[in-house]
Amino acid sequence: MNPGDTMATLAITDAVAREWEVLIVGAGPAGAFAAHALARHGLRVLLVDKAAFPRYKVCGACLNPRALAVLNAAGLGALAERCGAQPIKAFHAAIRGRDLTLAVPGGVALSREAFDAALIQAAIGAGAQLTAMQLRVCHPIELLDISYRRAGFYANNS
Ligand SMILES: Cc1cc2nc3c(=O)[nH]c(=O)nc-3n(C[C@H](O)[C@H](O)[C@H](O)COP(=O)(O)OP(=O)(O)OC[C@H]3O[C@@H](n4cnc5c(N)ncnc54)[C@H](O)[C@@H]3O)c2cc1C
């Protein structure tokens, strides 16, 4: 493992020696959520990120009710609360003596450091593996089609 890589479950040397059905580059919320969903369906999923987790992330770190509903539907309804999420009721902006308040009922604010790490942990709990590596695309490819069949996802660029 790389120094400081506290959440990685596999060293890159071990990861490349195995066969994977799904490789996900980027273990932010999108990648970790996808890894969780696919691993839950029994696919062999490798999640790769150049960062060591937990990691700091610049973000407003607010989840709206739709985001919370998506988490809930994926069986991750308790995750935000476990990360110390605080309810938010309104958004308030002020400039040069003028101000505006917008109601934002049902949302929460939390730490992205905690949230991203917890999502990765959920993916690992579902069977995904995490390794640290920076992947580079040398030749840009045009992805024409992506489909799902019983055995996995298929990307077509021809
Ligand atoms: C200032 C600011 C405030 C925001 N506030 C909010 C908010 O309040 N609420 C909200 O819902 N959204 C907010 N957003 C948007 C939110 O941060 C993004 O929508 C979210 O982070 C996207 O998640 P993601 O998983 O797609 O990408 P990311 O969270 O960016 O994760 C991508 C991951 O990919 C990894 N990666 C990138 N390139 C490589 C590579 N070549 N090899 C390996 N790994 C790689 C990175 O290390 C990273 O961990 C805000 C954004 C900003 C900038």
The ligand as a MOL file (V3000), in Angstrom:
LIG
                    3D

  0  0  0     0  0            999 V3000
M  V30 BEGIN CTAB
M  V30 COUNTS 53 58 0 0 0
M  V30 BEGIN ATOM
M  V30 1 C -17.1200 25.1940 -4.2350 0
M  V30 2 C -18.0230 24.0250 -4.5090 0
M  V30 3 C -19.1630 23.8390 -3.7290 0
M  V30 4 C -20.0270 22.7720 -3.9860 0
M  V30 5 N -21.1150 22.5740 -3.1920 0
M  V30 6 C -21.9510 21.5270 -3.4070 0
M  V30 7 C -23.0580 21.2770 -2.5300 0
M  V30 8 O -23.2810 21.9660 -1.5390 0
M  V30 9 N -23.8590 20.2180 -2.8040 0
M  V30 10 C -23.6380 19.3970 -3.8800 0
M  V30 11 O -24.4260 18.4450 -4.0790 0
M  V30 12 N -22.5820 19.5860 -4.6940 0
M  V30 13 C -21.7440 20.6290 -4.4860 0
M  V30 14 N -20.6580 20.8130 -5.2990 0
M  V30 15 C -20.4470 19.8590 -6.3940 0
M  V30 16 C -19.8500 18.5620 -5.8550 0
M  V30 17 O -18.6440 18.8300 -5.1760 0
M  V30 18 C -19.6020 17.6170 -7.0680 0
M  V30 19 O -20.8060 17.4930 -7.7960 0
M  V30 20 C -19.1470 16.2440 -6.6080 0
M  V30 21 O -17.9310 16.2770 -5.8980 0
M  V30 22 C -18.9690 15.3710 -7.8650 0
M  V30 23 O -18.6820 14.0690 -7.4200 0
M  V30 24 P -17.8500 13.0910 -8.3230 0
M  V30 25 O -17.7520 11.7900 -7.5950 0
M  V30 26 O -18.3820 13.1210 -9.7030 0
M  V30 27 O -16.3930 13.7880 -8.4540 0
M  V30 28 P -15.3200 14.1220 -7.2750 0
M  V30 29 O -15.9680 14.2460 -5.9410 0
M  V30 30 O -14.5390 15.2890 -7.8030 0
M  V30 31 O -14.4070 12.8400 -7.2660 0
M  V30 32 C -13.5760 12.5340 -8.3710 0
M  V30 33 C -12.4540 11.6490 -7.8350 0
M  V30 34 O -11.6880 11.2100 -8.9560 0
M  V30 35 C -10.3110 11.2020 -8.5920 0
M  V30 36 N -9.5490 11.3200 -9.8490 0
M  V30 37 C -9.6020 12.3260 -10.7430 0
M  V30 38 N -8.7730 12.0810 -11.7700 0
M  V30 39 C -8.1770 10.8890 -11.5240 0
M  V30 40 C -7.2160 10.0940 -12.2360 0
M  V30 41 N -6.7130 10.4800 -13.4200 0
M  V30 42 N -6.8330 8.9160 -11.7000 0
M  V30 43 C -7.3520 8.5060 -10.5120 0
M  V30 44 N -8.2740 9.2300 -9.7960 0
M  V30 45 C -8.6740 10.3890 -10.2920 0
M  V30 46 C -10.1660 12.3900 -7.6620 0
M  V30 47 O -9.0650 12.2420 -6.7810 0
M  V30 48 C -11.5040 12.3730 -6.9050 0
M  V30 49 O -11.4270 11.6930 -5.6420 0
M  V30 50 C -19.7570 21.8670 -5.0540 0
M  V30 51 C -18.5920 22.0420 -5.8230 0
M  V30 52 C -17.7330 23.0900 -5.5510 0
M  V30 53 C -16.4880 23.2380 -6.3680 0
M  V30 END ATOM
M  V30 BEGIN BOND
M  V30 1 1 1 2
M  V30 2 1 2 3
M  V30 3 2 2 52
M  V30 4 2 3 4
M  V30 5 1 4 5
M  V30 6 1 4 50
M  V30 7 2 5 6
M  V30 8 1 6 7
M  V30 9 1 6 13
M  V30 10 2 7 8
M  V30 11 1 7 9
M  V30 12 1 9 10
M  V30 13 2 10 11
M  V30 14 1 10 12
M  V30 15 2 12 13
M  V30 16 1 13 14
M  V30 17 1 14 15
M  V30 18 1 14 50
M  V30 19 1 15 16
M  V30 20 1 16 17
M  V30 21 1 16 18
M  V30 22 1 18 19
M  V30 23 1 18 20
M  V30 24 1 20 21
M  V30 25 1 20 22
M  V30 26 1 22 23
M  V30 27 1 23 24
M  V30 28 2 24 25
M  V30 29 1 24 26
M  V30 30 1 24 27
M  V30 31 1 27 28
M  V30 32 2 28 29
M  V30 33 1 28 30
M  V30 34 1 28 31
M  V30 35 1 31 32
M  V30 36 1 32 33
M  V30 37 1 33 34
M  V30 38 1 33 48
M  V30 39 1 34 35
M  V30 40 1 35 36
M  V30 41 1 35 46
M  V30 42 1 36 37
M  V30 43 1 36 45
M  V30 44 2 37 38
M  V30 45 1 38 39
M  V30 46 1 39 40
M  V30 47 2 39 45
M  V30 48 1 40 41
M  V30 49 2 40 42
M  V30 50 1 42 43
M  V30 51 2 43 44
M  V30 52 1 44 45
M  V30 53 1 46 47
M  V30 54 1 46 48
M  V30 55 1 48 49
M  V30 56 2 50 51
M  V30 57 1 51 52
M  V30 58 1 52 53
M  V30 END BOND
M  V30 END CTAB
M  END
